[in-house]
């Protein structure tokens, strides 16, 4: 989910959709373009995507990150992007693509789940933000010519995307903070930077940090919250977002008390 500048929103490709607008789309194996959108991608993975995929594949977070992602810190950015690593073949297919379709379909990433709609967060300053949506299928997509009509809500419900959209939107709020450099000359490879990346993208290491370090001795954490964090990756991830705000930016949290 991209951060969108109000000054450039009118120049973005695609058709902007309001909640009441409709669009036409249906994807199925009889289309000539079936699976073509799963090739040669720059597919951004968000923190909740990683949690779902690593669990679906029976991997821990370290294994998933080592095997399936590229971590890229772009010039002028202060937090890296995480991209799914494509297969090393001629068409650079998604590593989870088979002739029958997606092998991780119940746990497919937010971007795949939302396609052909793209969501972004429009930041207006002073803490005000708005989610915006664009209908943006590629030119080769035949699904946009199918006779099935959707609203944004209907499409999200059909694709079981609500939790993904919510988690990605919350991450986008955190990511927007990194338009400023919090690391100074130490950069993202500093201990502080590595901690922030762990809290966002390595849920297993972050759980070890919370429960096997002196963390629970240094901070007063409600027992019912800690109990949830032991067994629920989503709840722990939401706390990880709070921790990044607090640890990196000094933004107070009611769940983190010294």
N, C-alpha and C positions, 0 to 999 in steps of 0.2 A: 504494500500500500504506500503510494508515493506521497511525499509532501508537495503541495501545490502552491505556487506563488499566485496571489490574486491578480497580479499584473500580467501574467502569462496564460491564465486559464482559458481565455478566448482563443488562444492560438493552438491549444492542444488538439490532437487528432481524435476522431470519433464523434459520436453524437451524445451530448450531455443529456442525462435522463433525470427527471424529477421523480419522486416516489409514485406519483400517479400515472406517469408515462408508461407506455407499453413498447415491447419490441418482439420481433419474431425470431424464433430459433428452435431447432431440433437437431440433435446429433444422433446418428445411428450408423451401423456398419454398412448399410447399403449406399451410403454417400461415397462418391469417388474420392473425396478428400479425407476419408476416415483415417485417423491417426496421423495425418500430415502435420497437425499442429503440435505433435509430440516430438518434433525433430529440430535440431539445430537451435536450441533455445538458450536465452539468458534468463533462466527461471530462478527468480529470487525466492529463497526460503526464509520464512519468518520463524521466530522461536517456537510457536505452537506447531508449525509444520514438522519441525525436527522431532519434537516429542512424539507426535503421532507416527511418523515414519519409522523412527528407530524402534518403537514398540512393535509395530506391524512386522518389521523385519527380524525381530528377535535380537537386536543389537543394543549394546549400551551406547551412550551418547558419544564417548570417545571413538568407538568403532565406526559409528555412523559418520561422524565428522571426518575421520581419516579416510574413509572409503568413498564417500558419496558427495562431498562438497568441496568447493573452492572458496576460500576466504580472500576477499579482494578489498584492499583499502585504496580507494580512488583519490587522486590528487585533489586537495582542497577539502576532503572529508575527514571527519575525526572519529568515525566508528565504521568498521568494515561492513561490507555487504557479504552475504552468504548465498552462494549460487549452487544449484544442483549440478554436479559434474555429469556431463553427457557421456554416453558410451563412446569408446574409441573405435568407431566404424565410419564408413564413408558418409553416411547421412547424419552422424552424431545424434542418434536417437536417445530419447530418455532411457535411462538404465532399467526402468520398470515397465517398459513397453514390450508386449508380446504381439504375435499375429492376431490374437483375439482381443487385444486392447490392453488396458491398464491393469497390471498385476497387484497394485496397491490401491485399487479404486476406493474402497471404504475409507482409506486414510490418505487420499491424494491431497496435495498441498492446496492452500487457499487460492492461489492464482488459477490453478486448474479447475477448482471447484466453482469459481466465480465466472470463468470464461463463458461467453464472449463479452462479459461486462468487466470493466476495470474500475476499481475504487481508489480514491485518493482522499487525503485530508487537506482541506483548505484552511490555512492558518491566517487569521486576520489580525493578529497581534493582541496584546493585552490578555493572553490566555484564551482567546476566543477561537474556536475551530468548528468546521463543518465538514461532514462527509459528503463527497461528491462522487457521481458515478457516470461512466461513459460506456456506451455500446460501441465496441471496437473490434469486430471480427476481422481477421485478415482477408484480403481480397479473394484468396483461393477458397475460403470457407463457404461450402454450399448449404450449411445448416441455417444460415441467415435467410435463405430463400424458402425455407420450409414453412408450412402453414400452421404454426403453433405459436400462440401469443402469450406473453408473460409480462407481469409487473416485476419490479425489483424484489419485492417481498415474496411474490410467488416463486420466482426463480431461486431465491435463497432457501426457501422452505423445501423446494423440490430437490435441491442439491445438498440439503442438510448442512448449510453453510453458516448458520447463525453464530455458532460458537467460534468458528474460524474467523469470521468477519469481526466479531467482538474482540478476540485476542489480538488480531492483527492491527485493529484500530488502536488498541491500548499500547501496543508496541510502537506504532507510528508516533504516538504522542511522546514516548520516551526518546525515540530516534531523532525527533525534531530538536530536542535539546542540544544534540551534538552538532548543530550548525555552528556552535561556538566551540572553541578548543578548550577542554577542561584539563588536558594533560600537560600543558606547557611544553617545554623543550624535551621532556621525557618521552612524549609520544605514546601511541597506543600500546607499544610493547612494554610499557611500565607495569609495575605490579598492580597499580590501580586500574589500568586499562585491561589487563588480563582478568582481573576480578570482575569487571563489568561484562566482559564477553562471556565469562563462565556463567554469571547469573542469568544471562539472556539465553545462551545457546547450549550450555552443557548442564542439563538439569541434574544428572547423576553426580557430577563433581560438586555442584552447588549444594545438593543434599548432604554430601559428605562434609562440606564446609560448615553447614548449619549444625549438624548433629555430632560431628566428630572433632571439631575444633573447640576453642573456648567461647564460641559465639554465644551460646545460651547462658553462659556465665557472665558475659560482658553486657548483655542486653536482656531486658525484662520482656519476655514473650509469653503471651497467654497460652496456657496449656492446651486449650482446645484448638488453637491455631497450629501449634507444633505437632499435635496429633494428626491433623489434616495433612501437613507438609510431608510427614513420613510416608504416606500412602497415595497421595493425590498429586500427580505431576502438574496438573493445571493450577491447583491452589498454590503450590510451591512456586510456579512460574510467576503468578500474579504477585507473590511476595518478592520474587526476584526483581520485578519491575520497580516495586517500592524501594528495594534495597539500592538499586542503581540510582534512583532519585536522591536517596539519602546519602549514600556513600560517595557518589561522584559530585553531586550538585548541592548537597546540604539541605535538601528539601525535606522538611519534617514529615514524619509518618506516625499516625497513632499506634501503629503496630511495632514500632521500634523505639524503645525507651531505654536509656542508660540506667 
